Structure formats: structure tokens, C-alpha cells
Amino acid sequence: MAEHDDVVGVPVAGQQHGMVAVDGDGNPVHDALLWNDIRRDPQATRMIEEHGIQ
């Protein structure tokens, strides 16, 4: 992880509901799971069936 003195900027773009953190070389440091990722649909459906929507 970068030290505070190593941070030279924090870019912002219009991608909206997601963020890809990168290291000093521009490489992603983690997979980005975005708002439109549908792999969570089965779990979301089960939670709604069990608990309802509030």
C-alpha cells in the first residue's frame, strides 16, 4: 500500500457505481464487482423470498 507521501492524485470519472483501484504502475489491485454484475441474483432472490423487501 502506498504511503501518504506517495499519493499524487485521486482521479474521478463518470463510470458511476464502481471503482477500480490501481497500484503505482496502473495495475488493478483487486477485481471490480460492479453494480450490474448479475452473479449475485440467486442470493438476492433467496434473501427477498426469506425476508421480504423493506
Number of C-alpha atoms within 10 A of each C-alpha: 7 8 6 7 6 9 9 8 6 5 5 8 6 6 8 9 9 12 13 12 12 11 11 12 6 8 10 12 12 10 9 12 13 13 9 9 9 10 9 9 10 9 10 12 12 11 12 11 10 9 9 9 7 4
